[in-house]
Amino acid sequence: MREMLLGALKSYYVGNINKHIANVEIYLRTSVGIGEHSDIQASIDKELEAIDKYDSRLTIILKYFERKQVERKQENEKEEKKSPSK
């Protein structure tokens, strides 16, 4: 269950990051054709803020939750090596 929830969160954050990156690319490549966004720089800045928000959350998951899982797995492997097998 833990893996499923963390995986879903990571997918959600990565998807949103990619969406906002695509929006920035559209602003950079076709800014003339976007009538409702007269201030392109402000629009790009909003997209960058969104990228930062989701990237920060993804980093938190990787740093504080997945790292602990890897550390636990490594500790378990060390314990198994120490205990004599019969």
Secondary structure, DSSP 8 states (H G I E B T S, - for coil): -HHHHHHHHHHHHHHHHHHHHHHHHHHHHHGGG-TT-S-HHHHHHHHHHHHHHHHHHHHHIIIIIIHHHHHHHHHHHHHHHHS---
